[in-house]
Amino acid sequence: MKNTHQRITLASEKSASGRPLLTAAVFAAALSFLAPARLHAEDIDRCQRRVQHAEHDLHEAIEHHGRHSRQANHERRELHAARERCWRERHRWWDEHEHRWHTERDWDEHDHDRD
């Protein structure tokens, strides 16, 4: 009887010693699936914020210096660069006026030139 009891005890100790390793492996696998999704969302948020910031700066430049000023033209180029970067990185761009994402490269370079 002692031999059977000792074998059961040793077997349970061996399986218990592998549990932390198995738990760590499962945890690492879960992180590897969740991390890219979070990074993707952060990239999209960052892209949206860049376009919003560029839109705001363009509106400020138009308000303070005029629609066709050097400052407004500079901010138009910044807005174009922000949209291009979103398009290049995510194949989408944020439309601050419509508050939505576009999946076509269809922005109007002169959308701020009209009254």
GUNU-884820 format. One record per residue (C-alpha): residue in three letters; x, y, z. Coordinates in steps of 0.05 Angstrom, whole numbers, padded with zeros to 5 digits, always signed. Each point is the difference from the previous one (the first is absolute). Layout:
<rs>
AlaXYZ
...
</rs>
This chain:
<rs>
Met+00000+00000+00000
Lys+00055+00048+00016
Asn+00029-00006-00070
Thr-00066+00017-00032
His-00010+00060+00045
Gln+00071+00024-00013
Arg-00009-00008-00075
Ile-00065+00041+00002
Thr+00033+00054+00042
Leu+00061+00004-00047
Ala-00045+00002-00061
Ser-00042+00057+00028
Glu+00063+00039+00020
Lys+00028-00008-00070
Ser-00064+00025-00033
Ala-00005+00058+00049
Ser+00071+00022-00015
Gly-00017+00010-00073
Arg-00062+00042+00013
Pro+00035+00067+00009
Leu+00036-00011-00067
Leu-00065-00019-00034
Thr-00036+00060+00031
Ala+00055+00047-00024
Ala-00003-00029-00070
Val-00076+00009-00003
Phe+00006+00071+00026
Ala+00054+00017-00051
Ala-00042-00029-00056
Ala-00060+00042+00022
Leu+00042+00063+00001
Ser+00027-00013-00069
Phe-00071+00000-00027
Leu-00024+00060+00039
Ala+00060+00046-00008
Pro-00005+00009-00076
Ala-00074+00018+00005
Arg+00015+00053+00053
Leu+00058+00027-00041
His-00044+00003-00062
Ala-00052+00040+00038
Glu+00053+00047+00027
Asp+00027+00012-00070
Ile-00070+00016-00025
Asp-00012+00047+00058
Arg+00067+00034-00012
Cys-00016+00008-00073
Gln-00067+00031+00016
Arg+00031+00048+00050
Arg+00052+00022-00051
Val-00054+00017-00051
Gln-00042+00036+00053
His+00060+00040+00022
Ala+00017+00019-00072
Glu-00072+00019-00014
His-00001+00044+00063
Asp+00065+00034-00019
Leu-00026+00014-00070
His-00064+00031+00027
Glu+00041+00043+00048
Ala+00047+00023-00056
Ile-00059+00018-00045
Glu-00034+00038+00057
His+00062+00039+00020
His+00037+00010-00065
Gly-00051-00009-00056
Arg-00021-00057-00046
His+00056+00010-00050
Ser+00055+00020+00048
Arg+00069-00032+00003
Gln-00018-00029+00069
Ala-00065-00031-00026
Asn+00037-00031-00060
His+00051-00029+00048
Glu-00056-00031+00042
Arg-00033-00028-00062
Arg+00064-00036-00016
Glu+00002-00026+00072
Leu-00071-00025-00006
His+00016-00034-00066
Ala+00061-00033+00031
Ala-00042-00025+00059
Arg-00053-00029-00046
Glu+00054-00032-00044
Arg+00034-00031+00060
Cys-00066-00031+00023
Trp-00013-00025-00070
Arg+00070-00030-00006
Glu-00002-00033+00068
Arg-00073-00022+00005
His-00032+00009-00068
Arg-00052+00046+00031
Trp-00002+00073+00020
Trp-00041+00039+00051
Asp-00049+00052-00024
Glu-00007+00050+00057
His-00059+00036-00032
Glu-00042-00064-00008
His+00030-00033+00062
Arg+00012-00065-00037
Trp+00054-00043-00032
His+00006-00004-00076
Thr+00027-00062-00032
Glu+00010+00033-00068
Arg+00055+00051-00014
Asp-00053+00052-00017
Trp+00016+00061+00041
Asp-00008+00068-00030
Glu+00064+00041+00003
His-00042+00064-00005
Asp-00054-00017+00051
His+00020+00060+00042
Asp+00004+00049-00057
Arg-00076+00010-00005
Asp-00044+00042+00043
</rs>
